[in-house]
């Protein structure tokens, strides 16, 4: 899978990573976080032979409020 929402540039000595922090790629597999950007595994660093990077940027929570009923019948968020 290709990287999403990650732009990488290298001059051979420095790696610059650009990520749109407002992006929302949806919930993680567990649903506990929302993915903002990911390489979806290790990928080659542009312009640097033999170097790889693995990156996932996420924010806590997924914006979904789950409710559950406790023992006395009331609902908790």
N, C-alpha and C positions, 0 to 999 in steps of 0.2 A: 504494500500500500504506500502511496506517495505521501510526503509530508503535507500537512494542511496548516495554513495560516503561518508559515515560517518562511522567511526569506533570509538566506545566508550568503554573505559575500566575504571573500578572503583576498588579501593582498600578498599572501605567502607568509606573513608574520602575525597578522591580526585577523580574527574572525569577528564579523559584525552580524548579529542576529536581529532581525526586525520582526516583531509580532504585533498584530492589531489586538490590543487588550480588550476591545469591545466585542470581539467575535464570540460566538457561542456555537460550538460544534456538537452540542448535545451532551447528554449524561454519559458518565463513565459506565463500564460494564456493571459495576455494583450499584450504580444509581446514587452513590453518596456524594459525588462531585460532578461539576460541569467542566468539560474539556474546552479550553480556549485555543490551544495549539498543540500539535504533536507531530513527531517524526514517525510515529507508529513503528518503533524499533530503531535499530542503529542504521544510520545512513552515512555515506561518504561526505566528508567536509570538502566543499568546492575549492579547487585549486591546491589542495594538500594531499599528495599521494599517501595512501596507507593510514590515514587518520579518519576516524568515524565519530559520530555524535549521536546520542539518543536523548531526546528531550520531550517532556510532556509538561505543559503549563495548564493548571486547572484551578478552579475556584471552589471553595467549600460550598456544599449545598448545591441543589439542582433546581431550586425555585419551586419544587413541588412540595406541598405540605401534605404529609401523610397523616391521617387521623387513625386512632385506634380506640376501641372501646375498652374501658377498664371494668373491673369486676362489679361495680355498682351500677352499670348501665350508662354512665355519663361518657361523653366523648372527649378525648384529649387530643390536641394537635401535636 
